[in-house]
Amino acid sequence: MKWLVFALALLAGCSGTRALQASKNVPYATLEQTVQPGSSTRDQLRAALGESTSIRFDSGNEVWMYTYPTASGAQGEYVILFGGDGVVKKVRSGEVYRVKK
């Protein structure tokens, strides 16, 4: 559990550097249909969704981040946590910023 808290804290600390992180934009419905905690693997998601921004930890855990457009005009962020075995352990999503037009 400590590694999960650490991973999420690390991502929160990186929030000020989003301009440097190129995330792939994928529709939210595709992410929800494709990513299945407990069964989806890195290889399956890479094949289905393509490469993403990622952070790998010494423990073998890895975090991937995709973005998605929202109906309100905001940009959403979809974060996937993989365990050392390469299987999705947890996902988090939400609106992170509005796109100025």
CORZIQUI-V133161 format. One record per backbone hydrogen bond with DSSP energy under -0.5 kcal/mol. NH is the residue of the N-H (numbers start at 0). CO is the residue of the C=O. E is the energy in kcal/mol with one decimal. If there is no record, write none. Layout:
# CORZIQUI-V133161
nh=NH co=CO e=E
nh=NH co=CO e=E
This chain:
# CORZIQUI-V133161
nh=4 co=0 e=-2.0
nh=5 co=1 e=-2.4
nh=6 co=2 e=-2.6
nh=7 co=3 e=-2.4
nh=8 co=4 e=-2.4
nh=9 co=5 e=-2.6
nh=10 co=6 e=-2.1
nh=11 co=7 e=-2.2
nh=12 co=8 e=-2.2
nh=13 co=9 e=-1.1
nh=14 co=11 e=-1.2
nh=16 co=13 e=-2.3
nh=17 co=14 e=-0.9
nh=19 co=16 e=-1.8
nh=20 co=16 e=-0.6
nh=20 co=17 e=-1.3
nh=21 co=19 e=-0.7
nh=22 co=20 e=-1.0
nh=23 co=64 e=-0.5
nh=25 co=23 e=-0.6
nh=25 co=66 e=-3.0
nh=30 co=26 e=-1.8
nh=31 co=27 e=-2.7
nh=32 co=28 e=-2.1
nh=33 co=29 e=-2.0
nh=34 co=30 e=-2.7
nh=35 co=33 e=-0.7
nh=36 co=34 e=-0.5
nh=37 co=87 e=-3.1
nh=38 co=35 e=-2.2
nh=39 co=35 e=-2.7
nh=41 co=85 e=-1.7
nh=44 co=40 e=-2.4
nh=45 co=41 e=-2.8
nh=46 co=42 e=-2.1
nh=47 co=43 e=-2.1
nh=48 co=44 e=-3.2
nh=49 co=44 e=-0.7
nh=49 co=45 e=-1.5
nh=52 co=64 e=-1.3
nh=54 co=62 e=-2.5
nh=56 co=60 e=-2.8
nh=59 co=56 e=-2.2
nh=61 co=81 e=-1.8
nh=62 co=54 e=-2.7
nh=63 co=79 e=-2.5
nh=64 co=52 e=-2.4
nh=65 co=77 e=-2.6
nh=66 co=23 e=-2.3
nh=67 co=75 e=-1.8
nh=69 co=73 e=-1.8
nh=72 co=69 e=-1.5
nh=74 co=96 e=-4.2
nh=75 co=67 e=-3.5
nh=75 co=73 e=-0.5
nh=76 co=93 e=-2.9
nh=77 co=65 e=-3.2
nh=78 co=76 e=-0.5
nh=78 co=91 e=-3.4
nh=79 co=63 e=-2.9
nh=80 co=89 e=-3.1
nh=81 co=61 e=-3.4
nh=81 co=79 e=-0.6
nh=82 co=86 e=-2.4
nh=85 co=82 e=-2.2
nh=87 co=39 e=-2.7
nh=88 co=80 e=-3.6
nh=89 co=80 e=-1.4
nh=91 co=78 e=-2.2
nh=93 co=76 e=-1.5
nh=95 co=74 e=-3.0
nh=96 co=74 e=-1.3
nh=98 co=72 e=-1.8
nh=99 co=97 e=-0.6
